[in-house]
């Protein structure tokens, strides 16, 4: 273990997040508790089997509960030979909880998505069998990473897929929890070329009624080191999904690292933890707030990974951006351009998959003439090349509350940072 990683582990443990061992997380609320479901990994050096559950009252500090199921269900295990369950997706349908889980082994398309149901999030959970399955003889894609989507008409869909064949979308019959028979495997939404091993997975779709778009979030590249989260949007749930520059997520001819708006990749602020490979996100909405939850590593190919929750914001241009810091309860007020005065650290993301290190800039009064307020805590530089929102955050490393910004350039590059 690198000395930097050891120090990072000690620092995060002092924060008390309780998310060590979390991978491919999703959040759902029942009564006064938030529940985080995630992939089977290790807890206290012992492997788990059945999909991990954690609970919290504040979205910040989490307690490990156990696993939803006691083992990989028999039918799923016989098909996939899985040793644990991956990427559980949990929803509430008419007062009953549905958990769509994935069963597979690393690097294989002999996979399946199964379904379990329960009356309460802590169980007991009852397996309902396989929903979709793949192998090289019956499909060219991979049945893992389920995400249940509700379209603007109230219809339910299952988004799924990964490396090998891309991301698909199929209609669901929620009375059975199974796909609509006539749809087969569904519609292809996103795919990447063989030159990057088709490296796309962890899809999640949300609909934003303000902009009347569906937003497809995916993770690019390797979960071990170069994971990064992208987004594209479409007027129709079945696509086409395009980015800021109009590039289509099923285009395999264009340069593969230029498609999709890169919201966050590996980064490090000064003297802080290096967050490596953020990916496999889901979005949790509550009242007027939305949160992105994903996992992140402390070093490449490390078994030390954490669930990371950050607030998500919407620019007036209709694109989402995320906070640079782990979520903390802070009160938002109305900001003016004068609040931007001071010293800042910022991270700028581009096609480069390596760790992005922060740079500094100082905003003085004579620079304020270059910034216009758009209202609702959103601003733009006069040349219109960068639109951003500012919001309160906690700087966990320095244990202080401060303000941060996050935005997009006109060409679709994300820049975020915090005042220091």
N, C-alpha and C positions, 0 to 999 in steps of 0.2 A: 504493500500500500504506500502511495506517495505520502510524504510528510504533509503536503498541502491538503490531501484528502483526509488524513487523520485529524488535522486541525478543523477542517470543514465539518466532519462528523461531530466533533465535540461542540462546535459552535451551534449547529442545528439542534443538537440535543438540548442545549441550553435554552433554545426557543420554546421547547415543549410542544412542537407540532404533532408528534406521535404518528408520523406518516412514513417512517422508515419501512421499506419492504413493499410499498405501494407501487403497482404497475398497471397501466391501462385503466385509470380510475373513472368512475361516474358517481354523481351525487343525486340523491333523492331525499325528500323530507317526509317524515311521518310524525304527526303531533308536534311536540316541541324539539324533536331531535332530527338532525341531519345524518344521513347514512351514506357512507362511501363504500361502494363495492369495487373490487379490483381483482386482478389476475392472481392465481396461486403462485407464491414465491416462497420465501422463507421467513419464519417468525421465530426469534430466539434460536437461530441456527437449525431449525427443523422445518422440513418442507410442509406446506399446507396443501390440501386437496379438497376442492369443493366451492371455491370463490370466496375470497376474504371479505369480511365486513368490519367497518369501523363506524363509530358514532361520535357525534359532537353536538354541543348546544350553541356553538358560536362560529362554526366554519373555520376555526383557527386551530384549536386543540382537539385531537382525536384519540379515542380509546379503542383498542382492538377488541372486537367482540368474539370472533371465531369465523367459521366458514358457514356458508348458506347450506351446503350439502355435505354429507360425511365422506363422500368419495365421488369420483367421476361416475356418472350414471352408467349402468351396464351397457345399454345400447350404444351410447356414445363411445365408451371405452372399446367395445368390440370393433367398432368401425375404425376408430382413429388411433388406438393404442396410446391415448393421451395419459399422462401421469398427473395432470391437474387441469383445471379449467381456466380459460383465458377470457379477458375482456368482457365481463358480464355487463349487460344492459338491462336496467330495471325500470319499469314504468308501472303506473297505477291505471288500471282500466276498470271502470265501474266498481271501484272499491276493492278490487283484487289486484295483487301484485304479480306481474309477469317478469321473469328473469330469463333473458336470452343469453345463453353462454356459448362459448366456442370450445371445441375439443380438437386438438391436433398435436403434431410434434414439429419441432423447429425445422423449417426448410421443406416441408411436405405439403402437398395438396390433398392428401388423404385426411379430410377434415369434415367437421360437421358443426352446425349450429343447433343447439337443443333448447328446450323450453322447460322451465320449472315455475310453479305457481305457489302463492302463499297468501294468507289473510293478513299477515303482519311481516314487516321487513326482517325481523329477527327469526322468522320461521314459525312453525316448521314448513320447509319447502318440499313440494311434491313434484317429482319429475314427470313431464308429459311427453317425453320422447323427442325424436329428431325432427327439426323443422326443415333444414336443407343439408345436403351432403354432397361432397365432391371427391373425386379421385381422378387420376390421369385418363382413365378409360371413359368417364362419363362427362367430364367438363375440362375446360382449359383454364378455369379460374379457381378461386379458393374460398370455401365457405367458412370464413371466420370474421370476427370484428363486427358484430351486429349493432345496429343503431335503429331504433324505432322512431319514425318521423310521422307527425300529423300535418297534413297539408291544410291549406286555407279553407278547404271545404269540409274539414273534419274527417277525412279519410286517412287510414293508417297504411304506412309503407315500411318495408325493411330495407335499410341500406347496409351493405356488407361487402366484403372482398379485401384483397391485399395484393402483395407481390404475385407474380405469375400471370394474372389475367385482368387486374384492375378492380374498380369499384362498381358494384351493381345496385339496382333498386328494383324491388318487387312488391306488389300489393299484398296486404295482409287481410285475412278474415279474422277479426279480433274475437269473434265468438269461439273460434277454435284456436286462435293464436298462430295459425299456419298460413303459408302463402296461398294466394288465390291460384287454383290449379291451372287455369288457362295461361298464366303469366310465365310458366317455366322458371328460368333463372332470372328473368327480368331484363332491365335495360342497362346498358353500359353507360356510366357517367364519367369515369375518369380512368386513364391508363397511362403508363409511362413506357418508354422504349426499352428493348432488351439491353442496350448499351449501358443502362443504369440498373439492370436486373429487374426492371419493372417496379422499382422501389417506391411504392405508394401503399398506404394502409391506414387503419384507424380512422375511418371516415365518420363524420357527424354532420347532419343537416339540420338547420333551423330556418324557420320562416320569420321574416321581419315585416309586419304589416305596415309600418310607417313607410317603408320604401317599396313594398310589394315585390320583394325578391326572396328567393330561397338561397341560403348560403351553405356551401359545401366546404367543410374543414377537412383537411387530410394531413397525414404526416409523410414527409419525403425521406428517402435515404435510410441509413442503418440506425436501428434503435440503440446500438452499442456506442455510437460516437457522434454521428452526423445528423441525427434526427432534427427536423425542423417542421414547424406547423405552417400550412398554407391555407388560403381561402380563395374561393371563386364564387360567382353567383349566377343565378338564372331566374327568368320570369316564370318558368315552368319547373315543377319538381323533377321532371324527367330530363331536364337539360334543354339546350346546351349550357354548361357552366363555363363562364369566361372570367378572366381577371381584369384588372384596371386597364390593361393594354389591349383587351379584346381577344386574348389568346385562349383557345379552347382546351379544356382539360383532357380531351381525347386526342389531341394533336400529338402524334409521335414523330413528326418530321422536324419540328422546331427544336432548338437547344433545350434539353430537358430540365435544366436548372433555372430557366427563365419563365416558366409557366406557373401561374398561381401567385398570389400576393403572400410573400413570406412575412408572417406576423411576428415570429420569434424563432431564433435558432440559439446555438450555444453562445454564451456571453459572460463577461466578468467586469464588475465595477472595481475601482481601485481598492486594493487591500481587502477584497471581499471574496466570497466563495465563487468559484467558476461553476456555472450551471451548464452542464453538458447534455446535449441531446434532448431538449424538451420535445415531448411528442405524445401521440395517442390521446388527444384531448376529447373532452365532452364539454357541453355548455349547460350550466344550471341557472335557471331563472327564478327569481323571487321578487314579487312586487315590481318595483321600478329598477331593479338591479339585475345584472347578469354576470356570471362568473365562468371563467375558463379553468377547468381542472385537468391536469396532465401529469405525467411523471417526468422526472429529470434525474440525471446522474451527477455524481461528484467527480468522476474521471471516466475516461474512455474504457469500455469493456468492464465496467465496475459492477459488482453485485449490490452496491450501495446506491439505491434509488429511492426517491421520495415522491409522495403526492404533493403537487404544488398548485395552489389556488391563487388566481389573480383576477382582478376585476376586468370586465370587458366593457368597452365604450363604443358608441357609434358616432362617426364623423357625419357632418351634414352632407357630405358627398355620397353617403350611403354605404360606407365601408367600415368594418369593425377594426378596432385596435385594442391592445391590452396593456395593462399596467406592468412596469418593470419589476415590481415588488410583490412578495407574498401578501395576500389580503390581510387587512387589519381594520377593525371598526374605527372609522374616522368621520367626522362631520364635514360635509361638503358645503362650501359657501359660494357666493358669487365672486368670481375673480375678475380683476381688471388687468390691463397691460402693465400697470405698476407692480403687480404681484410677480411679474416675470423678472424683475430686477434681481441681480445677484449672480452667484457662481453655480454652475451646473456641470454634472457629468452626463454624457450621452453615449448611446450605443446606436450605430447605424448598420442595418442589415442589407446585404446584397447577395449575389450568387455564390460568394465564397462560403464554404461550409465549415471553415475553421472557427475557433473561438474568437468572438469579437470583443476586443478590449475597449473600455471606455476612454473617451477623450473629454477634455474640459473646454468650456467657454464661459465668458463672463458677459452678461447682458447689462449694459449701462444705459443711462437715460437717453443719450443721443442715438441709441439704436431703436428706441421705441417707435420712432416715426416709420420704421420699416414693417411694423406689425399692425394689422387691423383686427379688431374684435368682430367676431361673427355672432356673438351672443351665446348664451348657454355654455359659458366657459370654453368656447372654441375660438381659435384665432388662426390667422393666416399671415404669412409674410407677404408684403406688398407685391412682390414679383409673382405671387400666386403659385409658386413651385412647392410650397409645403403648407399643409393644413394640419392642425393639431388641437388636442383637448388637454386641459390641465385639471388636476384632481389631487386630493390629499392622499398621502400614503404614510406607512411607517417604514423608515429606514432601519431594517432589523439589525444590521451590522453595528450601526452607531446608536441604536436604541433611542431614536428620536422620531417625532412626526415632522414631515416636511411636505413639499408638493412635488408632483411629477408631471411629465407630459408624455403624450404618445401621439404619433401622427404618421401621415403618408406623404411622400413626395408625389408630384404629378405623374411620375413614371412608375409609381407603385412600390417604392422602397420604404420600409418602416424605419422610423427613428424614434427612440424613446429615451427618457432620462429622468434625473431627479436633481433637485436643488441641494447643494451641499454647503 
